[in-house]
């Protein structure tokens, strides 16, 4: 009998030990998210919070245009040369590969000559506005790590809005307004990111910096991610610990750099003049040769990898978490509420591991042999303890009065078992009959 009890005790101790290893004072520093770096002392391990590497997110994007028939070439049409707006003998024809300008040319490899680009129909319906929405969707939450860069072939638009969504395109918020005249277009005073500060970094601004006219040599529009990072990490981003600390403690800041979708709203093509030349409307259209978006999968600091599966990005979750963003605890690992990982304390961070549920330690909650219901409780079908009126808890190990404002008096019964890992250990030892609980 005593040998059997001893073996049972040993089994329970192994089980409890596996649970208690997840109960350090700060719920565990990361020990798997590390890389070797070279210092003056030689090669050492550099620990950091768990997050996937940043990558070119355009490789995984799905693009949608609205209106759907806004791409030029069906039917074929002529347009004016970009260098000479009065040389209007260029042709866009969707049925001929050399003359077609489909949306996928916004994302192909650049560097070829002549450059490839998507192009809209011309502004032949003027004065009706030439509006185009270009939606980029990832079906995954993304954390931006570098500037969003859009390269135009037609001259940068006179009016444009960059928008973001955090809920897969159900709702949208503006990221930044672009215009040749912010006050006239959007009733906003013009600003640049250099006018912002740590305290105003989340302000939505209208900039005239990237909306000069048709004849300009510059083609690029930026949404400045790194300049905003620099308010916390310094001009060369050397103090990333400061930025991570802010991201960890300020949800609005973290959400600002997080997206599921982007939308480019083209509202008025480049005209370069006060008025529109109605005799040469083939001068006016949109053309984009390249879009760059760099970021990482959002995994709530619970994964170092992110894989593509069935044309969808998925976090390779660690720390007993699961879900597309590692946003919940696995079944049988719900011994404490799920929590995202933390960058703090720098540099190792805190893993906030999901711990096993008490009920998952054995197949039975109680069995009247090893797993006894405490304090006179009765085991019901091995799945729950029916406790006396004064007690509660999985094994009837807690006094109900402890939850009352006045606490427990002297006549409230035996003291309840302490909570946390000691509660679990004591309850299980009590179940063997080898502890005078």
Secondary structure, 3 states (H helix, E strand, C coil): CHHHHHHHHHHHHHHHHHHHCCCCCCCCCCCCCEEEEEECCEEEEEECCECCCCEEHHHHCEEEEECCCCECCCCCEEECCCCCCCCCCEEECCCCHHHCCCHHHHCCCCCCCCCCCEEECCCCCCCCCCCEEEEEEEEEEEEECCCEEEEECCCCCCEEEEEEECCCCCCCEEEEEEECCHHHHHCCCECCHHHCCCCCCCCCCEECCCCCCCCCCCCEEEECCHHHHHHHHCCCCCCHHHHHHHHHHCHHHHHHCEEEEEEEEEEECCCCCCCCCHHHHHHCCCEEEEEECEEEECCCCEEEEEEEECCEEEEEECCCEECCCCCEECCCCCCCCCCCCECCCCCCCECCCCCCCHHHCCCCCCCCCCCCCCCCCEEECCCEEECCCCEECCCCCEEHHHHCCCCCCCCCCCCCCCCCHHHHHHHHHHHHCCCCC
